[in-house]
Amino acid sequence: MTAQPMTGALGRTRRRSLPVPLPRDYAWLSARDIWLVVAGVGVIVTAMWVRHGGIAQDPLTAIGQITALGGTYAALVGVLFASRAPWLDQVIGADGLRAAHRVLGFLSVWAIGAHAVFSTLAFAGGSVADAIPTLISLTETVPGMLGAIVGLGLFILVGVSSVRAARARLSYETWHGIHLYVYLAVAFGYLHQLTIGADFTTDPVATAFWIGLYAAAFAPLLVHRVAWPLYATLRHRPRVLGIVREADGIFSLHVSGQDLDRLAVRAGQFFIVRALTLKDWTHGHPFSISAAPNGDVLRFTIKEFGEGTRALAALSPGTPLMLEGPYGAMHGARRRRRKVLLVAGGIGVSPMRAMAESFAYGPGDMDVVYRARARREAALLVELEALAIDRGIGLHVVAGKRGDPGVGDDPLGPAALQRLVPDAAERDVYLCGPNALMERARIALLAIGTDPARIHFELFST
């Protein structure tokens, strides 16, 4: 990647004596490798259950134990996937990790819930009528049982709040706060396992194995979600340089700091941004950089979606920030062809603007298709037009409603893409915008024969 100057009133550049570092892309590792390890450890967990007499026990006890082990393991893998460790982020991708985390979360809730039901029935001798009195007795007499019940309640709370219908009624900040309780729930589960779990009380090897699993799940979380952001904040001291209005409801946040040329970031990646002066500073917001890293300034172009982004738009110069990242696998290291097509929709133009500036290409090697509801709402368009003239980019602005002249009924359909970029099927293609737009563009690209491995995108969190 060749860093070039960032345009704009707040952009500054200096010549650097050292090359800008780049994050690793972990090309030697694949998602399949990671899932094989996850599956292999799952086999070991099952084998230990069998070794401890799982199959030979009465059915209620056996089911209660295997669901407890499976639910706990799913929760630990979910914690690991939430760590945003670079090797996970670059191999599986931010959207893939979110999807896996969501599935693992629901699996753990259902499995641990089943464990509670079947284990209680087993202690009650299979009597449904005696289940509640038995549960009360266990709570009063078994160490850690009350914590286990609280942990189960927290798991259920997090699971219910993650259902799409519930998410639609909750602000991101509220949902995020509730979601953090899952770590407390896992801690309660650990204490419960420590006091009465067969693996912990009867088998030192299994005890060491499970302690290792907890460490493997939580250590990356503490390193990459806590220690590294704190270190990067103290090291680089990011602060607001200024706010620039780009379009109606869209602004650019310019960030300065110390030794930003030592911050390993690629165009196309994003950071979790927190303003340390705001009341909700613990709730970060993911934003892609919208200009090529130049060692002096990072720029984020942001659409005002809610209270959190409006608060960021009102920040004063000098406000201290915390930057967590960079994250995201949609960058130049994934590129395989000389020619590139960037397809942007709405605020999805932010990473595309950075890629258009930073990628190495010659005149005619890059085309940009920019979909917007109206030309006046097309943020960063002036900058893209300047880059198009300077570097020979084919810039295609598709602005207006469906059915309008020049837009058509399917503005990103197969026919439209081939009309705008006849050799689109032979290029590496990067997509960014609303999820529905990216899905339509992806289907259109597949229809015209584009290799799926050359279609690069990451879905927004919903």
Secondary structure, DSSP 8 states (H G I E B T S, - for coil): -------STT------SS--------TT--HHHHHHHHHHHHHHHHHHHHHTTTTTS-HHHHHHHHHHHHHHHHHHHHHHHTT--HHHHHHH-HHHHHHHHHHHHHHHHHHHHHHHHHHHHHHTTT-STTHHHHHHHHHHHSTTHHHHHHHHHHHHHHHHHTSHHHHTTS-HHHHHHHHTHHHHHHHHHHHHHHHH-HHHHH-HHHHHHHHHHHHHHHHHHHIIIIIHHHHHHHHH--EEEEEEEEETTEEEEEEE-SSGGGS---TT-EEEEEETTSTTTTS-EEEEB-S---SSEEEEEEE--SHHHHHHHT--TT-BEEEEEEE-S-SGGG--SSSEEEEEEGGGHHHHHHHHHHS---TTSEEEEEEESSGGG-TTHHHHHHHHHHHT-EEEEEES-TTSTTT-S-TTSHHHHHHH-TTGGGSEEEEES-HHHHHHHHHHHHHTT--GGGEE------
